Amino acid sequence: MKAYESSSILARANAEHAHMVEARRAIHYQPELGFEEHATAQLIADRLQALGLEVKTGVGGTGVVAVLRGGGLGPTVALRADMDALPVSEETGLPYASVRPGLMHACAHDMHCAVLLGVAAVLKECISEFRGTVVFMFQPAEETDGGARAFIDAGVLAEYEPDAVFGLHMWPDLAVGKVGIQPGPVMASLDSFDIELTGSTAHGAMPHRGRDAVLAASSVVLGLQQIVSRNVDPMEAAVVTVGTLHSGKARNIIADHAALTGTVRALGEPVRELVASRIQEVVAKCSGACDVESHVKYDRLLPTLMNDRRMSEIAAGSARAVLGPECIEHSMPSMAADDFSLYAEKVPGCYVFFGCTAAGNTAYPLHNGHFAPNEDALPAACAVMARLCIDYSHCSVGQLADQFETARQD
């Protein structure tokens, strides 16, 4: 595409700004938790049907899938937005703030949905400019780590067989107009553990007659925190978090039971496996030293989100073409997790981060009750994602990577 065509796409995205804002605020106003996104899905389906797309609802529970076919044969590109909200109380004071107590779109999923609705509208207007098929995946339940798996189990990837998959996330650490794209690991794997410790009770004045689950739990917590500092290579990344610890019934009774739960995050499978193995060993030895029995339930939930190198090059080229050569930010990977990793594990993909903090505004973090992304980020993200679909449709991955080779020398 020529430069003026990129300007045209940005102009079209700007023309959709009001519609994206309207959709975003309607979704934000009535947030819904994972697999409960009925009103959100209906709004999305209605708007996609009004554009003339092929729409399926109830996918993977409450998901929506829509298909837009271009002006000729070509590859299939999948775009994903997540729809669910969080159990967070909103504190923004905005006129369109959540009307549902204790629920809020505090992770920008409302923005993601609005962006993809904008992309559908833009691509519909320039349908002759791209070949192949774009599959829009509005996925439920990202926050509960079940939505992507539900989509895959429902056969979405098998049915549409995308050649590439792209996702987006608004990112408060980036300014509006900046885009975070890099190959390799960008978000961590996610595992969870549940630990049960069983001892025996005794009078608090006679601890030698009991087997103290509180003491064992304390030892386990300290031991788990030493895994990253003493077993993981300092040049690698991992996080072990004990989030809950429950034990004891009275101040003068030696506790016979303790329950701990937590999460593990890593930026690569070798580290992930090392930490998982060490958790089992640490729990067994720490509890054994206290003469307390232990059981560990360990669940591997999500792999590391790995951006494909060539898909990252394509996405970066598209972003530069729309927003200028200085728009790309190479930020550090996040130790948060996202179930987009399940798609990227099966299809070459790239997860793109869009800045959503305006100059001079406070960058409240994700999952915070004050989080309020700037809506000027909507047309920028829309234009980049639309341009990305068009770029990918016109060339093979190898050709497109070569096309942007010069631009990537930064």
Stockholm file with secondary structure:
# STOCKHOLM 1.0

chainA/1-410         MKAYESSSILARANAEHAHMVEARRAIHYQPELGFEEHATAQLIADRLQALGLEVKTGVGGTGVVAVLRGGGLGPTVALRADMDALPVSEETGLPYASVRPGLMHACAHDMHCAVLLGVAAVLKECISEFRGTVVFMFQPAEETDGGARAFIDAGVLAEYEPDAVFGLHMWPDLAVGKVGIQPGPVMASLDSFDIELTGSTAHGAMPHRGRDAVLAASSVVLGLQQIVSRNVDPMEAAVVTVGTLHSGKARNIIADHAALTGTVRALGEPVRELVASRIQEVVAKCSGACDVESHVKYDRLLPTLMNDRRMSEIAAGSARAVLGPECIEHSMPSMAADDFSLYAEKVPGCYVFFGCTAAGNTAYPLHNGHFAPNEDALPAACAVMARLCIDYSHCSVGQLADQFETARQD
#=GR chainA/1-410 SS CCHHHHHHHHHHHHHTHHHHHHHHHHHHHSCCCTTCCHHHHHHHHHHHHHTTCEEEEEETTTEEEEEEECSSSCCEEEEEEECCCBSCCCCCCCTTCCSSTTCBCCSSHHHHHHHHHHHHHHHHHTGGGCCSEEEEEEESCTTTTCHHHHHHHTTHHHHHCCSEEEEEEEEEEEETTCEECCSEEEECEEEEEEEEEECBCEETTCGGGSBCHHHHHHHHHHHHHHHHHHHSCTTSCEEEEEEEEEECSCTTEECSEEEEEEEEEESSHHHHHHHHHHHHHHHHHHHHHTTCEEEEEEEEEECCEEECHHHHHHHHHHHHHHHCTTCEECCCCBSSCCTHHHHHTTSCEEEEEEEEECTTSCCCCTTCTTCCCCTTHHHHHHHHHHHHHHHHHHSCHHHHHHHTTTTTCC
#=GC SS_cons         CCHHHHHHHHHHHHHTHHHHHHHHHHHHHSCCCTTCCHHHHHHHHHHHHHTTCEEEEEETTTEEEEEEECSSSCCEEEEEEECCCBSCCCCCCCTTCCSSTTCBCCSSHHHHHHHHHHHHHHHHHTGGGCCSEEEEEEESCTTTTCHHHHHHHTTHHHHHCCSEEEEEEEEEEEETTCEECCSEEEECEEEEEEEEEECBCEETTCGGGSBCHHHHHHHHHHHHHHHHHHHSCTTSCEEEEEEEEEECSCTTEECSEEEEEEEEEESSHHHHHHHHHHHHHHHHHHHHHTTCEEEEEEEEEECCEEECHHHHHHHHHHHHHHHCTTCEECCCCBSSCCTHHHHHTTSCEEEEEEEEECTTSCCCCTTCTTCCCCTTHHHHHHHHHHHHHHHHHHSCHHHHHHHTTTTTCC
//
